[in-house]
Every structure is written in C-alpha cells, then in structure tokens.
Amino acid sequence: MLRAIDHLNLVVADLARSVKFYTEVLGFVKTADVTMEGAWIEEIIGLKGVKGLVAFVELPGGGGPRIELLQYVAPAGVVRPENSRANTHGLRHIAFRVDDIAGMTARLRAAGVTLFSDPVKVPRGVVKFAAGDKTLVYFLDPDGVILELAEYR
C-alpha cells in the first residue's frame, strides 16, 4: 500500500539557477546536495556513464514532498519545448497552496518569472472545493516546468 509521496524529480539544465529560483523566489529551503554516479544509479535509470548533480529542496515546516532538482552532467538530456504546454501528455504541473496569491504573483513578476495570466478564480459551478473558492495561476520555472499557485478562501 502506498503511504505518501516521497519526492518529485525535476531534471534541470543549471542546478545553481534552479536552486536559486526554488529557494529565493518560491521560498523553499535546500536540505541536501548529492552527486550521483556509478553502477547503482546506472542500473536504476537504465543509462550508462551517469553523473548527476542533485539538490533537494523542501518547504519550511515540511509542507509537502521534497523536490529533487537533478542536473545530468552526463549523459546530457534534451529540451522539449512542448513540455511547457499545458496540454502535452504526461506530468504537466505541480501545484503549491498559498495564502496570498496576489502577493506571491507580484513576487514572481518582480523576479521576471513567466506567468500564463493573472490569477483566475475557478467558477463555483465547475468544481466545489471543500477548502472554499479556488483562485489559481500558472507560471514557468527556469527550465519551463509548469507550476501553479492555488489559493482557497
């Protein structure tokens, strides 16, 4: 039986840039740095000659699973621009709950982050949320990963 989500993995082009974004812009805390290489990781992921630089980030107070930011030094991956489109098949976004979506959106804009729109209130007739009315906004991290802010009132 599944117990919890342990972590989410995001493959990034520049680990330092991503750590800066997730800590300084979004407010995560970096909790570990790891270098992954050798037969054990090659066996797990099915690639040869692997060297990966990893940083784990978490929300202060443990508000959710860790995010594993992973930069493959070798073998290098590819960029697929269609992954930054909301309708591409596969994992498309990670949503974060916030208390002040307007303030957080302003913080993202000040940091030069690409937002899809201003925050939008989900119409009441679409979905009823136990936590209240939902307002959300999509934005992109430095590697084009879609992220969402969600506020409930």
Residue pairs with C-beta under 8 A, 6 or more apart in sequence:
4 65
5 64
5 65
6 65
6 66
7 56
7 65
7 66
7 67
7 68
8 65
8 66
8 67
8 68
8 94
9 67
9 68
9 70
10 18
10 67
10 68
10 69
10 70
10 141
10 143
10 145
11 70
11 71
11 72
11 77
11 143
12 18
12 69
12 70
12 71
12 142
12 143
13 71
13 79
13 142
13 143
14 71
14 142
15 53
15 54
15 55
15 69
15 70
15 71
17 142
18 55
18 69
18 71
18 141
18 142
18 143
19 30
19 55
19 57
19 69
21 111
21 141
21 142
22 28
22 30
22 57
22 67
22 69
22 141
23 29
23 30
23 57
24 111
25 107
25 108
25 111
25 113
26 96
27 59
27 60
28 57
28 58
28 59
28 60
28 67
29 57
29 58
29 59
29 60
30 55
30 56
30 57
31 56
31 57
31 58
31 66
32 54
32 55
32 56
33 53
33 54
33 55
34 53
34 54
34 55
34 56
35 51
35 52
35 53
35 54
36 50
36 51
36 52
36 53
36 54
36 70
37 50
37 51
37 52
38 50
41 50
41 52
42 48
42 49
42 50
47 75
48 75
49 74
49 75
50 72
50 74
50 75
51 72
51 73
51 74
52 70
52 71
52 72
52 73
53 70
53 71
53 73
54 68
54 69
54 70
54 71
55 68
55 69
56 66
56 67
56 68
56 69
57 66
57 67
57 69
58 64
58 66
58 67
64 96
67 94
79 144
81 144
82 88
83 90
83 144
83 145
84 140
84 144
84 145
84 146
86 92
86 93
86 116
86 138
86 146
92 146
93 138
93 145
93 146
93 147
93 148
94 145
94 146
94 147
94 148
95 136
95 147
95 148
95 149
95 150
96 147
96 148
96 149
96 150
97 150
97 151
97 152
98 104
98 149
98 150
98 151
99 151
100 151
101 119
101 135
101 136
101 137
101 149
101 150
101 151
102 119
104 149
105 115
105 118
105 119
105 137
105 149
108 115
108 139
109 115
113 139
113 140
114 139
114 140
115 137
115 138
115 139
116 137
116 138
116 139
117 137
117 138
118 137
119 135
119 136
119 137
119 149
119 151
120 135
120 136
120 137
121 133
121 134
121 135
122 129
122 133
122 134
122 135
122 136
124 133
127 134
129 152
131 152
132 152
132 153
133 152
133 153
134 150
134 151
134 152
135 150
135 151
135 153
136 148
136 149
136 150
136 151
137 148
137 149
138 146
138 147
138 148
139 146
139 147
139 148
139 149
140 146
140 147
141 147
